[in-house]
């Protein structure tokens, strides 16, 4: 048999295998159809889960038991669906096992196909997966866990996958709740830091280098050392002026992105740096202003605005809006500040500013306009009369859920006010 015929047989076999796998894993109908607005109705319950996770990290020398309710998982799945509408998921937790099911819409040549996934988790003194089903393809749980573990180990050139599996020492279930016992996090987090350091030894990309430069610039500004509150607009003026000095026609969008990301790290939250790369000079003492930074007289709005702008620079708009919306839904619970359409206004305004700065047709003019903006009214609408501070009960009484007509009307009004602002309206016309 000639070499050509052998190669042809191999290629044919590979193609047949690929076709078979596609047939096995793709379906013509979704197995899950979930309403995200109903799933995230109990988003306020997620605060308790996040508190447990933070405690396990802060008290990393101790063993912790993290309890997760079906409501909390459903809320998180609902958030994912709000951010990525092509994903639908649901969960069911019983004393004998727990299921997570999802349907992912996949564009096909003629119509939409669906990747239907089901994972069954069992109570045990370890992480025990009964099975993973993808379409008609049935994968034994131990084999699936082994594949993921090996892939993580190979990709990171470490045993982090094995460590992650071993972190879980017990899974106990009752109807509607699962309790996961995890080993002390200290060794695992140390390993993660080593892996991150190894990746960061590679040559950083251009955006990371630029962001680090703008962050250093912000940290050396005189206003950053003042104890008195400072206007957000002053910081934005300065960083955009700096970006204008450094930009060329070819690099203006990249400089705008880096400037926004640096502002988000400096004013919003230093953990935004984890989404960018090695930009912090000192992870134990990240740079930040001494005094608060105010937008419309409030420090919380400056954070909402610039973090949303940064997330828009790094992701799709749906993700940014979903994050802001979910955070407000969590705040409706006891001890929270309540649902705030003011905060959502700042989130949406930040997204709009990012769109203007990242649009090649408007990037240069927007950069110069923001560098000389007299005040925040150019990019942040007034908040007088905007509803905020709604408890869960009051939110449900007024709006029921986040896809009700009453709720959507509030969001439409916010978007309409943004569209009427010349800075955003002119940019929208250039799209």
Secondary structure, DSSP 4 states (H G I P E B T S, - for coil): --HHHHHHHHHHHHHHHHHHHHHHHEESS-S----HHHHGGGGGGHHHHHHHHHHHHHTTTS-EEEEEEHHHHHHHHHHHHHH-TTEEEEEEE-SS-EEEEEEEEEE-SSSEEEEEEEEEEE-BSS-EEEEEEETTEEEEHHHHHHHHHHHHHHHHTSSHHHHHHHHEEEEEEETTEEEEEE--SHHHHHHHHHHHHHHHTSPPPHHHHHHHHHHHHHHTSGGGG-SS-EEHHHHHHHHHHHHHHH--TTTHHHHHHHHHHHHIIIII-GGGGGGT-S--S-SSS----SS-EEBTTBHHHHHHHHHHHHHHHHS-HHHHHHHHHHHHHHTTSTTS--B-HHHHHHHHHHHHHHHHHH-TTTHHHHHHHHHT-SSGGGTS---TT----B-HHHHHHHHSSTTSHHHHHHHHHHHHHHHHSHHHHHHHHH-
